[in-house]
Amino acid sequence: MKQTIKQNGLAFIAGIIFGVGLGLSQMIDRQRVLGFLDLAGNWDPTLLFVLGGAVAVTVISFRFVLNRNTPLLSAQFYVPTHQDIDWQLIAGAALFGIGWGIAGYCPGPGIAALATGDRNPVVFLLSMVAGMIVFNHYDQQQQRTKSQNTGPTE
């Protein structure tokens, strides 16, 4: 129980730091993000510095983190092992990019942008949740169809 309280407390603090960082870097300013994505028009390259900073911190810190046997507050690391590039990965990446280009938000900045009081992040987050619900329904249907076609496994 104490471990869970520590984990949740640190996750909350990390989320606050992340949200403040998104605000300071102007990642919650949808016009700044849309300007960055507008390569053919009036391109705004300033978010490249945010990306560069994130990559630099990751490259440096992961060398230390992954040299440990276990994380500080968990029994093991959860590192992705799936390395295939399939249609689901490509479709998901395409939908994420399309949503980012239309709305000017991705999930983290969308949540942080709620602090601005603007209605755009609310509309974005409600649309994102609706998309998650639709996908979960579709995925459950696919799993049921798959299990009906293969029958019980023994």
C-alpha positions, -999 to +999 in steps of 0.1 A: +000+000+000+028+024+009+045+017-024+013+025-043+010+058-025+046+067-033+041+057-069+009+077-073+024+107-055+055+107-077+034+102-108+012+132-098+043+154-092+058+142-125+025+151-142+025+186-127+061+191-138+053+178-173+022+201-175+041+231-164+068+223-190+042+220-217+029+254-208+063+270-206+073+255-240+041+268-255+030+232-265-005+241-252-007+270-277-026+253-306-016+281-330+021+275-322+017+238-328-003+243-360+024+267-372+050+241-365+030+215-385+025+239-415+056+230-435+042+244-467+030+277-453+042+300-426+063+274-408+072+281-371+103+260-362+105+270-325+091+237-313+122+220-327+140+233-296+114+216-274+118+184-294+156+187-292+155+193-255+133+162-249+156+140-271+187+152-253+172+146-218+160+111-229+194+101-245+213+112-214+189+099-187+181+065-203+218+055-202+216+058-164+181+045-159+184+013-180+217+004-163+197-002-131+184-037-125+150-024-115+132+010-114+131+028-081+095+021-074+087-011-093+099-047-095+107-045-132+110-022-163+082-023-188+100-019-221+081-026-253+091-059-269+068-058-300+089-046-329+066-054-359+053-026-381+018-036-389-013-019-403-026-011-368+006+008-359+005+027-392-032+034-389-029+046-353+001+068-361-018+083-391-049+090-370-028+105-343-011+128-368-044+138-385-059+146-351-029+166-341-029+185-374-066+193-371-068+201-334-033+214-327-032+192-296-020+158-286-032+142-254-007+157-229-009+193-241-047+189-245-051+181-208-026+208-198-045+233-220-076+229-199-059+253-175-063+281-201-101+280-197-105+278-235-131+255-250-109+241-277-091+216-254-124+205-240-138+197-274-105+180-283-105+158-252-142+149-255-135+139-292-104+119-281-125+100-255-152+093-280-126+079-304-113+057-276-148+044-269-154+036-306-120+019-309-127-002-278-160-013-292-145-022-325-116-040-309-139-061-287-160-070-317-128-081-335-117-102-306-151-119-303-151-126-341-116-140-339-124-163-309-156-175-326-137-184-358-109-202-340-130-219-313-118-227-278-081-233-274-069-263-254 
